[in-house]
Amino acid sequence: MGKIKQLPPHEAHKIAAGEVVERPASVVKELVENALDAGAKTIAIYIKQAGKELIRIVDDGCGMDQDDAELCFTHHATSKLKSFDDLQHVTSFGFRGEALTSISAVSKLTLITKQADALHGIKVERENGINAITHISCQTGTDIAIHDLFYNVPARKKFLRADQTEWRNIVQLFQAFCFSYPAIHFKLYHDDSLSYNCPPTSKLINRCEQLIESSIAQSMIELIPFKNESVELTGIISNHQVCRYDRGLLFFFVNNRWVKNSSLSKSVIKGYLNMLPPDRFPVVLLNIWVNPQEVDINVHPRKEEVSFLHQRKIELALQEAIKNSLTQSMMPEKKVVNMHPLLSTPLEKEQHFIPKTFTSQPIAQKKLDYTAAAWQPLPTSLESIPFNEEMITELPIAAPFEETQQSTIHNSEHNWHLLGTFASTYLLVERHDGLMMIDQHAAHERILYEQFKQRFGQLPTIQLLFPELIALSAHDSSLIVEYKDFFAQHGILLDQISETHIAVHSVPVHLKNCSQSALIKETIALIVEHQELPREEFFKKAHEKMHAQMACKAAVKAGDQLSLEQQQELISQLSLCENQIACPHGRPTRWIISLYEIEKKFKRKM
């Protein structure tokens, strides 16, 4: 007898389901797409335990009769095509026979459906490939409930992520459907609580206001419609003044289907013409309309990625459309003025707009109280340096004029001579081997970074008199909750107070004068970027980047005026760092030009 055996159908279906059903969000995607194909105007999504316990999709679409309700669980059963050639022209999402067969193979499924002209509805309970069918009274449309996802495939269930992670994936998918179909009423419930209610709207900008932070929604501008022989583009984008720390709000829809395409993301960034800071990303909701025969939506089993026949043309069109829209948005509005009243207005009446004199007011400066303690012998190692909060919090303050009359400070122990500063940013230091320039921000970053690493988990904190409220997307807010302990290890204590807001209660002393919003959002971006790594590697990298971000926020900035004592302390502490040549982000802290190079420039040496 041969070794090759044919698997039973229900076992084969469980294996095949892995191509379609990867996680709870995969189930939501397939079922919502079916509801849209059925012409639904209202779609409600009910989730329990991030979809592991229950996923239920209720729609008011056309429903099915009994024959279709039974046949829809059969592999390759569809009402959308009759031959292979029809695949080239299909614009709907998919086939119930693919999705429902795969989903029912790894869950306990209940289907309730009714057509508008039917006397009663149909209820199908399916488990392990067996259907139990009854007639019931119900609303027109379809109600599908998925219980105990992967209950019979423990190996798959074991690899599901934490509830917060799976919930975020569902929320991002929900947002994509809402953006793609603003005329549909979408609702999303989580553990019996309504998380999102998005009534239908005729404008994408209104949908944006329903789903993301109001500050971002208000920054959105309409993309100037673009059309050529290959593609048509519509949508909305953020203006050049708004950016995010991650790609979480880059949405691309090809013929109304949400897709992921790295080339499109790169084209968007190019379209912003270097208006965004490095490693920052805009908000983009972009509709791309192409001939169905010129796009392959079957590159990925779950149709999440696409391949274009004219990829380069579409990329260039995208860059041009974004560039034109941004340029147009930055142009001042042209106002139509009635010239006749101006011609009849005496010039004297307009002269009060012109100031006759200008006055100058000195800027008040905070005087620092330096004592003899600042002139104690320098420590011989970084570990022996006490955690100097004054160095952190007071360093940016300008020194009074009378304290800066001395032109230089000499340190014989380290054989350097402080000459002064250049552009209120670079310290000029004479050494035995030449001239050294120190970037005060990069140097202070390096010092703080190494101190934070050594005192990890022991940083002194301060409770804010008024908690700082930070508005986030539901996706980002849930991520914060999941990594709450991570923030606590860095001295940041916070709570989620609503689906889209968190409150920061305590922060490290050195961050007491900093806005926490930017730090929190940057941290979210680094978590998203690295969370797929193995746990130990992830936390090692995340903690290192968190130390670097905190050091950057607390360090003195370019342009801050430092007293001579502060400059001396900065140089001394940098000389004790393990890494003296670069800040945590890789920028150089210092630059040395040798005496020989200087004399060569002045033709003293050849």
BAGU-392283 format. One record per residue (C-alpha): residue in three letters; z, x, y. Coordinates in steps of 0.5 Angstrom, whole numbers, plus 500, padded with zeros to 3 digits. Example, Ala and Ser with C-alpha at 12.3 -4.5 7.8 and 13.67 -1.06 7.14 Angstrom:
<sites>
ALA516525491 SER514527498 
</sites>
This chain:
<sites>
MET500500500 GLY498503507 LYS503505512 ILE500501518 LYS503494519 GLN502489524 LEU508487528 PRO510479528 PRO507476534 HIS514475538 GLU516482537 ALA509484540 HIS510480546 LYS517483547 ILE513490547 ALA508487551 ALA512484556 GLY514491559 GLU508492562 VAL509486566 VAL517485567 GLU520491569 ARG526488573 PRO528481576 ALA524482582 SER518483577 VAL520476574 VAL520473581 LYS514476583 GLU510473577 LEU513466578 VAL512465586 GLU505467585 ASN504462580 ALA507457585 LEU503459591 ASP497458586 ALA499451584 GLY498449592 ALA506449593 LYS508448601 THR516449599 ILE518454594 ALA526455593 ILE528461589 TYR535461586 ILE538468584 LYS545469580 GLN548476579 ALA542479582 GLY537476577 LYS540478571 GLU544471569 LEU539467573 ILE532466576 ARG530460578 ILE523458582 VAL522451584 ASP516449588 ASP512442590 GLY506444587 CYS501440583 GLY505441577 MET502441570 ASP501435564 GLN504436557 ASP498440554 ASP498445560 ALA505445559 GLU505447552 LEU499452553 CYS501456559 PHE506460554 THR500462550 HIS497469551 HIS490469555 ALA491462557 THR488460564 SER485455568 LYS482460573 LEU476463569 LYS471462563 SER468469562 PHE469476564 ASP464476570 ASP469471573 LEU474477574 GLN470480580 HIS471473584 VAL478471583 THR482471589 SER488467586 PHE494471583 GLY494471576 PHE494467570 ARG500463567 GLY499465560 GLU500472562 ALA506472566 LEU510466562 THR508469555 SER511476557 ILE517473561 SER519468555 ALA519474550 VAL525477554 SER529471556 LYS531464555 LEU526460559 THR526452561 LEU520449564 ILE520442568 THR514440571 LYS510434573 GLN504432576 ALA504427582 ASP500421578 ALA504422572 LEU510417570 HIS514422567 GLY515430567 ILE515435562 LYS521439560 VAL520445555 GLU525449553 ARG523456550 GLU527461546 ASN524467541 GLY517464542 ILE519456540 ASN518450544 ALA523444545 ILE519439549 THR522432552 HIS520427557 ILE524427563 SER525424570 CYS523429576 GLN520431582 THR513433583 GLY512440582 THR514446577 ASP522448576 ILE522454572 ALA529457570 ILE530464567 HIS536465563 ASP539472561 LEU534476562 PHE533482557 TYR538479552 ASN534480546 VAL532487549 PRO538491550 ALA535498551 ARG531495557 LYS537491560 LYS541498559 PHE536501564 LEU537495570 ARG540498576 ALA546496580 ASP546489582 GLN546491589 THR539495588 GLU536489584 TRP538484589 ARG535489595 ASN528489591 ILE528481590 VAL529481598 GLN524486600 LEU519482595 PHE521475598 GLN520478605 ALA513480603 PHE511473601 CYS514470607 PHE510475611 SER504474607 TYR504466607 PRO508464614 ALA505457613 ILE510456607 HIS517454607 PHE521459603 LYS528459601 LEU532464598 TYR539463595 HIS544468592 ASP550466587 ASP550459590 SER549461597 LEU543460602 SER541467604 TYR534466607 ASN531460610 CYS524461613 PRO521454615 PRO513454616 THR510457622 SER504458625 LYS505465628 LEU507471624 ILE511474630 ASN516468629 ARG516469621 CYS518476623 GLU524473628 GLN526470621 LEU527476617 ILE529482621 GLU533485626 SER532481633 SER531488637 ILE525490632 ALA522483632 GLN522483640 SER518489640 MET512487636 ILE505486638 GLU499483636 LEU494487633 ILE487487636 PRO483483631 PHE478488628 LYS472487624 ASN466491621 GLU462491615 SER467493610 VAL474490612 GLU477485617 LEU484487620 THR489482623 GLY497483623 ILE503485628 ILE506492629 SER511495633 ASN510498639 HIS511506640 GLN518505643 VAL521503636 CYS521506629 ARG525506623 TYR528512619 ASP524509612 ARG518506610 GLY522499608 LEU518495613 LEU511497612 PHE507491609 PHE500491607 PHE497485604 VAL490485601 ASN487479601 ASN494476602 ARG497480596 TRP502485598 VAL500492595 LYS503499596 ASN498504598 SER500511600 SER493512604 LEU494506608 SER501508610 LYS498515612 SER493512616 VAL498508620 ILE502514622 LYS496517624 GLY494511628 TYR500512632 LEU497518635 ASN504522635 MET508517639 LEU513517633 PRO518523632 PRO518527626 ASP520523619 ARG520516623 PHE516510621 PRO514504625 VAL514497623 VAL507494620 LEU505487618 LEU498488616 ASN493483613 ILE487487610 TRP481482608 VAL475485604 ASN470483599 PRO474482592 GLN468486589 GLU470492593 VAL477492591 ASP480493584 ILE487490584 ASN488492576 VAL490499578 HIS497497576 PRO499492571 ARG504488576 LYS498489581 GLU502492586 GLU497498587 VAL490497589 SER484502589 PHE478500595 LEU471502594 HIS470504601 GLN477507602 ARG475512607 LYS472507611 ILE478502611 GLU483508613 LEU479510619 ALA478502621 LEU486502620 GLN487508625 GLU482505630 ALA485498630 ILE492501631 LYS490506636 ASN487501640 SER492496640 LEU498501642 THR493503648 GLN492496650 SER500494650 MET501500654 MET497498660 PRO500495666 GLU498488667 LYS493486672 LYS495481677 VAL491477681 VAL493477688 ASN491472693 MET489477699 HIS489472705 PRO497472706 LEU497479706 LEU492480711 SER496475715 THR502478714 PRO505483720 LEU506490717 GLU513490720 LYS515485715 GLU513490710 GLN517496712 HIS524494710 PHE521496703 ILE520504705 PRO527508705 LYS528512711 THR533517709 PHE535520702 THR542522701 SER545526695 GLN551525692 PRO555531687 ILE555529680 ALA563528678 GLN565534673 LYS570534668 LYS575540669 LEU577543662 ASP584546662 TYR583552658 THR589556656 ALA591563654 ALA590560647 ALA583561648 TRP583568648 GLN587570642 PRO584575637 LEU578572633 PRO579570626 THR576575621 SER573569617 LEU570562618 GLU575559613 SER581561617 ILE578558623 PRO583551625 PHE579545625 ASN577545633 GLU577538635 GLU576541643 MET570545641 ILE567539638 THR569534643 GLU569538650 LEU563543649 PRO558538652 ILE562538659 ALA559542665 ALA564548667 PRO566548674 PHE563552679 GLU569557680 GLU569558673 THR562561672 GLN562566678 GLN563572673 SER556574670 THR558577663 ILE563577658 HIS563583653 ASN566583646 SER567590644 GLU569588637 HIS563585635 ASN559589640 TRP555584644 HIS555583651 LEU554575654 LEU549576660 GLY548568661 THR544562659 PHE537560660 ALA534553661 SER541551660 THR540551652 TYR539559650 LEU545564650 LEU542571652 VAL546576649 GLU545584649 ARG546587643 HIS546595641 ASP539593638 GLY536589643 LEU536582646 MET539576642 MET537569644 ILE541563641 ASP540556641 GLN546553643 HIS545546639 ALA542549633 ALA548554633 HIS553549634 GLU550545628 ARG551550623 ILE558552625 LEU560544624 TYR556543618 GLU560549614 GLN566546617 PHE565539615 LYS563542608 GLN569546607 ARG573540609 PHE570535606 GLY574529604 GLN579531609 LEU576530616 PRO581527621 THR579520623 ILE580515629 GLN580508628 LEU576504634 LEU579500638 PHE573495638 PRO569495631 GLU562497632 LEU558492630 ILE551494627 ALA545489626 LEU541491619 SER536488615 ALA539484609 HIS536489604 ASP540495608 SER546491609 SER547490602 LEU545498601 ILE551500605 VAL556495601 GLU554499595 TYR555506598 LYS561504602 ASP565509598 PHE560514600 PHE561513607 ALA569513606 GLN568520604 HIS565522610 GLY571519614 ILE567512616 LEU570506614 LEU566500614 ASP565492612 GLN560487611 ILE561481616 SER555478614 GLU548478611 THR545482616 HIS551485620 ILE556491618 ALA562493622 VAL565500623 HIS572501624 SER574508623 VAL570514624 PRO571522624 VAL574524630 HIS568529632 LEU564522632 LYS568518636 ASN564518642 CYS557517638 SER554511637 GLN554510629 SER548506629 ALA543511628 LEU547515623 ILE548509619 LYS541508619 GLU539515618 THR544515612 ILE540509609 ALA534512609 LEU536518606 ILE539514600 VAL533510599 GLU529517599 HIS533520594 GLN537514590 GLU532515584 LEU535522582 PRO540523577 ARG547521579 GLU550528580 GLU543531583 PHE543525588 PHE550525591 LYS550533592 LYS543532596 ALA546526600 HIS553529601 GLU549535604 LYS544531608 MET550527611 HIS554533613 ALA547535617 GLN547529620 MET554529622 ALA553536625 CYS547534629 LYS550528632 ALA557532634 ALA554538636 VAL552540644 LYS545538646 ALA540542649 GLY541542657 ASP549541656 GLN552546661 LEU557550657 SER563555660 LEU563562659 GLU569561654 GLN565556650 GLN559560650 GLN563566647 GLU567561642 LEU560559640 ILE557566639 SER564568635 GLN564562630 LEU556563629 SER558570627 LEU563568622 CYS558563618 GLU555564612 ASN548562614 GLN547565621 ILE540564622 ALA538557621 CYS541550623 PRO542545617 HIS535542618 GLY532549618 ARG531551625 PRO532558627 THR539559631 ARG537565634 TRP532570636 ILE532577637 ILE527582640 SER529589639 LEU529594645 TYR523598642 GLU519591643 ILE521590650 GLU520597652 LYS513597649 LYS511591653 PHE513595659 LYS509601657 ARG515605656 LYS513606649 MET507606645 
</sites>
